[in-house]
Amino acid sequence: MDSIVGMLALYFIIWWITLFAVLPLGIRGQWEGEVVPGTEPGAPQRPGLRRKILITSAISVVIFIVVMIIINTVTL
């Protein structure tokens, strides 16, 4: 892959898919503890989005490097 824009697009797609895989990890609903009045009982107590974004970014970098190695070494 020669284009920086192409590599950024590939990384973004990998990052987005990885985010959807990481989001449900470690979620505890409010019904498992105290439900805040006026909120949905199924809403997470502590979503931890910063931590999940960091985990997503780290996993995405590893996947991106592996994909780039495969793309650059495999000849069709």
C-alpha positions as CSV (number, residue, x, y, z in Angstrom):
1,M,0.0,0.0,0.0
2,D,1.7,3.2,-1.2
3,S,-0.7,5.8,-0.2
4,I,-0.8,7.5,3.2
5,V,-4.5,8.1,2.8
6,G,-5.0,4.4,2.0
7,M,-3.1,3.4,5.1
8,L,-5.0,5.8,7.3
9,A,-8.3,4.6,5.9
10,L,-7.3,1.0,6.6
11,Y,-6.3,1.9,10.2
12,F,-9.5,3.7,10.7
13,I,-11.6,0.7,9.6
14,I,-9.5,-1.7,11.8
15,W,-9.9,0.7,14.7
16,W,-13.6,1.1,14.3
17,I,-14.2,-2.7,14.1
18,T,-12.0,-3.3,17.1
19,L,-13.9,-0.6,19.1
20,F,-17.1,-2.5,18.6
21,A,-15.4,-5.7,19.9
22,V,-14.0,-3.9,23.0
23,L,-17.0,-1.8,24.0
24,P,-19.0,-4.6,25.7
25,L,-16.1,-5.8,27.8
26,G,-16.4,-5.3,31.5
27,I,-19.8,-3.6,31.4
28,R,-22.0,-3.8,34.5
29,G,-25.6,-2.5,34.1
30,Q,-27.2,-0.3,36.7
31,W,-29.7,-3.0,37.5
32,E,-26.8,-4.9,39.2
33,G,-26.4,-2.1,41.7
34,E,-28.1,1.2,42.2
35,V,-30.2,2.7,39.4
36,V,-29.9,6.4,39.1
37,P,-33.3,8.0,38.9
38,G,-34.3,9.1,35.4
39,T,-31.9,6.7,33.6
40,E,-32.3,3.4,31.8
41,P,-31.6,0.4,34.2
42,G,-29.6,-1.2,31.4
43,A,-27.2,1.7,31.1
44,P,-23.7,1.0,32.3
45,Q,-22.6,2.0,35.7
46,R,-19.2,3.1,34.5
47,P,-18.6,2.9,30.8
48,G,-14.8,3.5,31.0
49,L,-14.6,5.0,27.5
50,R,-11.1,6.4,27.9
51,R,-9.7,3.1,28.9
52,K,-11.5,1.3,26.1
53,I,-10.3,3.8,23.5
54,L,-6.7,3.2,24.6
55,I,-7.2,-0.5,24.5
56,T,-8.8,-0.2,21.1
57,S,-5.9,1.9,19.8
58,A,-3.3,-0.5,21.1
59,I,-5.0,-3.6,19.6
60,S,-5.6,-1.7,16.3
61,V,-1.9,-0.8,16.0
62,V,-0.9,-4.5,16.4
63,I,-3.5,-5.6,13.9
64,F,-2.6,-2.9,11.4
65,I,1.1,-3.8,11.6
66,V,0.3,-7.5,10.9
67,V,-2.0,-6.5,8.0
68,M,0.7,-4.2,6.5
69,I,3.3,-7.0,6.8
70,I,1.0,-9.4,5.0
71,I,0.1,-6.9,2.3
72,N,3.8,-6.0,1.6
73,T,5.1,-9.6,1.6
74,V,2.4,-11.4,-0.3
75,T,2.7,-11.1,-4.1
76,L,-0.2,-12.0,-6.3
